[in-house]
């Protein structure tokens, strides 16, 4: 209920200062119940206050008051900058609830900002992505939504469709035919222009998803080809156990790193061969194949110091069936003798030495090239599945409208498809999104936001 006053811890774990946020009509009156002095709170100006718990001093804090509607939520907001003692911040929240505040649910501050017109749904979800951003690329992607660039693009498309639909509908109502008819060429051009821009956005989803979630890379190969050594070399420390004996890795080992501003999730896998020594190795190979299925990119590691085995050639066939972007990593080029010449076409290959580091920069570039381009002329890209599905539905409706137009169907037929496309664009921004869907969206936010 928006007439309640909500509170939550708005800062993370660690640090010397904790932030407790209070939003709602009783924000300022609740604050004053902590005070023994009549402080003057000017909007957006910090005030150094002594907070009391009954007769005892609880903390000395910096308090900031934001007056509605000029606040994050559009309501009266009070922020307590407290010393980050678990007792202090816990006690402040406890007292606020005793005084009548309600603990905020996940994303409730952002939901109130949306409902009060402080941001649209795209901007709100951009804020959620910004908080979760762990690298430069995902940060830039989130900022494009939070800054309203994506909203502005969709608003332009929405207005163009709405204007076209209005011209069609007014003529449908013109039974006396007093208005000049719209030419089919004009309608086709307007629809084609909007459709082209929507397609540009939908085509960015595959890469946008990788930027947001991270590129999943499976490191595969036969036993003792140097997979674990490659993982360690890429992450820069001994993450996986390396030994001369075959079959050292029995389970998948995962590590996340940033390469050229991109999030990369590396998975070292157990070596795959025809005959497992025991059930544990058999289970490890099953998980290796599962990692290949889930991966966006496969690194097939070869040991160039030994002849290619039949098992390695069979594994090539398995990799090809995955139909994933693949690179052959020709490992151990520091060895004086190179025996294998198996380049496993049609895949590109890179020669590396995990020992000396030779070739690793080229391999890092190969990985990040996977998540570069495409994007629109102004750098916009979508990464949210809900946004992609809505745009795809709008695209389908416009394609249907063009088909009906070319078949000389009546205006009321293709107008219905234009109306449906317009609905999906409005849903993206949040103009027609049902309350239960909003609840699902904002429940994915962190506490305090």
N, C-alpha and C positions, 0 to 999 in steps of 0.2 A: 504493500500500500504506500502510495507516494506521500500521504499526509503524515506518515511516521517519520521519526528521525533515526537515522541509521548510523552505526559506528563500526570501525574496523581498524586493525593495524595495517597501515599502508606501506610499510617498509619491510625489507627482507631481514634475514638472519645475519647477525654480525654488525660490526660498526659501533660507534660510540653514541649515535643518536637514533632514536626510533620516532616514527611519525604515526600518530593516531589521527584518523580523519572522522569527522562528524558532519553529517549532512541532513538538513531537514528544517522544518519551521521552528523547532525548539533548540537549534544548535547554540545560539548565543545565550539563552536563558540557562541551558544546562551547563555551559562553561562557567557562568557566574556563580553556580553553586559550589565550585571548587575554590572560590576566591574569598578573601577577607578584606579586600580593598576594592574600591570602586574605580577600576581601570576604565580608561576610554579606549575603545577599539575602533580605529579608523580602518575602513576597508583596505586590504592589501598591505597593511603596515604591521610589521612584527612588534609585539609587546612582550617585554620580559616580565613574567608573572611568577608569583609563589603559589603553588597549588597545595591545597589542604585536603587531608583525609580526616574528617572530623576536626579535632583540635590539633592534630599533628601535621607538620609539614611533610608532604608527599614528595614534592620535587620542585625545582626551579626550572621553568620551561619557557621557550619562545612560542607565543601564541599568535596565529594569523587568522584574521576574520575576512571572509569573502562574502560580500552582500549579494543576495539574489537581485537580478539574474546574472550578475557578472562573476560567475564561478564555474568550476568544472561541470557540476551537475545542473546548474541553473537555479539551485536552491541556496539558502544560507548555508555556508560551510565554515567550520572551524577546524584548524589543523594544530595539533599539539606536537611540538618538537621537543621530545623528552630525552632524558638520559636513558640509554638502552638497557637498563636493568630489567631482567625478566619480571621481577616483582613489580617495578614501577608501571611498566606498560600493561601488565596483566591487571593490576589494581585499578588503573585509570579506566580500562574497558569494563571491569566489573562494576565500578561505581557508576559509570555512564548508564549501564543497563539497569542498575538499581534505581536510578533517577528517571527512567522512562525511555531511554534509547533502546533500539532493537539491533542485535548483531546483524551486520550486512551479509547478504548471501554473495556467492561468487559473481562478480561482474555487476553487482547492483548499482554501484556508483556510475559506471559507464552506461548502464541501462537507463538510469534516470537522466543522464546527459542526453541520451538519444531521445527519450520520450519528451524531454523539455526543449528539443530542437537545438541543442548545443552542438550536435554532430549527427551526420546520417549514419546508416548502418555500415557502409563501406569504411567510413572514417573510424567508427568504433572497432571494427574488426582489424583495421590497420593498427590501432593502438594495442590491441591484444598481441598482434604479430610483432610489434616493436618491442614489447616487454620480453618476448620470447626470443628475439633476434640474437644469435650467437656469433654472427660474422658480418662483415661489411655488406656483402651482397644481400643478405636477408634484411639487414637494417635499411638499405636503400629501397628495397621493395616495399617494406612496411611504411616508410616515410611517404612514398608516392600516394598511398591510400590515406594516411593520416593527414597529409597536407591538402587533400581534396582534389588532387589531380585526376584520379580515376573517376571520382564523382562528377567532376566538371565534364570529362569526356562523355560519360554516360548521360548526363543531363542534356548535353548538346544533341546526342542521338535521339533521346527521348522527345525533346522539343520538335525535332525535325519530323519524327514519325507522327507526333500529335497534330502538328500543323497539316500534314498530308491527310491524316485521317479526318480532320475537321473539314477539309475541302471536299473529300469524297462524300462524307455523311450529309453535308448541307445540300449537296446535289441529289442525294438519294431522297431527301425530304422535299425537294423542289418538284412537286408533281406537275406544276404548270410549265416547267422547263424554261424558266425566266433567266437562269444563269447559263453562261456558256459552258459546255462540257469540258472536262479535263481530258487532255490528250493522253493516250496510252503511253506514248513516248515519255511524257513528263513524269507520269506515275512510275514507269519503269526506271527512269534515271534516279528518282528520289529513293526508291527502294534499293536499287543496286548500290548507291553510294553508302547508305546505312549498312547494308549487308556486308559490304567490303570492309568497313571499319570494325564491325563485330567479328568477322572472320580473322582479322588481324589480331584481335584480342584473344580469341579462343585458341589460335595457333601458338600463343605464348605459354599456355598452361603447362605443357609437358616440361618446359625448362623452368617456369616459375615454381612448379612443385618441387623440383630438384633443389632450387635455391633455398626454399623455405624449409624443406624436410631434410635436405642433405643428399648427396650422391652416394648411393649404396654400391660399394665395390667389393666383389668377391675375389679373393686371391686363391686360385686353384692350381692343381698340378699333381703329378705322381709323388709318392713319398720321397723325401730328402732332395727335392729340387731347389729348395731355398725359399719356400713361401714365408716361413716365420722370420727368416733373416730379412726378407723384403719388407715385411710389416714393421719390424724394428727399425730398419733404415729410414722408412718414410716417416714414422712418428718421432724418431730421434731418441728413443730409449729402448731398453730391453723389455718390451711388453710381452713377448711370447718366448717360450723356452726353445733354445736351439741346441741340438745335439747331433753327433755324427750318425747315431742309430736311426734306422728308418722307423716311421710311425710315431715320432715323439708327440706330435699334435693329435690328440684323440677327440677334441671338441673344437667348436668354432671359438675364435678369440676376436673380440670386436674392440675397435678403438676409433674415436672421433678426433679429427684434426682439421685445421684450416689451411688451405693451400690457395694462395693468390686471392684471398678474401672469400673463398668458397668453402662451405661445410662438406667434408668428405668423411664417410663412414666406411672404414676398412674392416673387412672380415677375413681373418686368416682361417683356412679350413684344413681339415685332415686330408692327407694324401689319399688319392683314389687309385686303387689297383684291383686286379681281378679277385684275389683271394685274401680275405681278412684273416689275421692271425687269431683273433678272438672276438667275442660278441661286442666288446667295447670299441674295437676298431671298426667293426661293421656298422655300429651306431654312428660313429664319427663320420664315416663315409656317407651315410644317409643324410646327416646334417650338412655335409659339404654340398651335396646335390640340392638340398633345400635352399642353401645360401645362394647357389647359382640361380635358382628360379626367382628369388626375391631381388636379386641384384639388378642395378641399372647398367653396370659395367663389369666385365670379367677380365681379370689379369691372369693369363695362362703362363705360369712360370716354367721355364725350361732350364735344365742344367746343361750348359754348353760343353762341360768337360767330359761328358759321357755320351755314348751312342743313344739315339732315340729308341725307346723300347716299344714293343707291341702295345703295352698298356697305355703308353703315352699317345700312340696313334689312335687307339680306341677312344681315349678321353677327348681327343680332338672332335670326333664325331658327336660325342655328348654335348660338347660346348656349342657346336654348330647348330644343334637342335634347339638350343635356348634362344637363338636369334637375337642376341644381345650385342651391344657394342663391345668388341673384344680387342685386347692388345696382347701380343706375345712378348713376354718379358724374358729375353735371353740372358739368363743369370750366370754368374761366376766367370765373367770374361777376363777376370784377373788371373785365372789359371793359365799356365803356360801352354797347355795342350787343349785345343778345341776340337771335339770329335763330332758333335752333332751339327747337321746343316738343315735341320727341320725347321723351316720358317712358317709352316702351317698357313699357307695362303688360303683365303684372300685377306687375312687379317694383317694389319700393320704390326711391325715388331720393333722393339727398342732393346738395345744391348745395355746391360747394367752390371755393375759390381757393387754388391751390398757392402763389401769390405772397404773399397776405396771411395765409394759414392759416385763413381763414373756412371753417367747416363740417368741418374735419378732426377736431375732438373728437367730433362726431356719427358720423363714419365709423369712428373707432376704437371707439366704443361698439357700432356695428353688428357689427364683427368679433368682439369679445369676447362679445357676446350669443349667438353661434353655439356657444360652448363652455361656456355656463352651463346647468345643469340638464340632464337629470334626475339626481337622486341619491336614495339611500334616506334615510329619516328621520334616521339618524345620520351622514349624509354619506359613506357607503361607496360606492365606485365601482370598477369593474374596468377595467383598461386593457391587460391582457395577453391576447393571442389564445389562448394555451393555456388560460387560465382560462375565457375565454368559451366555447370549444368544449366544455370539460368540463361547464360549467354547462348549456349548451344540450343536451348529450346527457342529462344528468340530468333536465332539464325534459321532454324527449321521452319518456323512460322513464316518468316520473310521469303524463304525459298518457295514455300507453298503458295504464298501470295503472288509471286512472280509467275509460277506455273498457271495459276488460275487466270491471271491477267493475260498471259500469252494464249490461253485457250478461249479468250473472249467471254469468260464467265461474267456474271453480273457483278456490279460494284459491291453489292451487299455480301458477296461470297469472299472476295479477296480483302474486303474491309474487316471481316471477322478475323482473318489471320494477322492483319496489321494490329488490330486491337489486342490480340493475344500476345504478340511480340512486345507491344507497349507495356502490357501487364508484367511480363518477366523483367523488363528493365526497371520498372517501378519497384518490383519486389527486391531487386538487387540493392537499391538505395534505401529500401525500408519503408516505402510509402504504403504498401499493401501487405506487409508481412504479418501473418497471424500471430497472436500473442504466444501460442504454444511453441511456435518456431523461434520467436524471440527468446523465450525461456531457455531453449536448448542452446542457442548461440551464446548467450551471456553466461550460461553455466560453465562454459569452457574457459572463461577468464579466470585470472588469479584472484585470491582474496584481497580486498582493499582497493580493487579497481572495478 
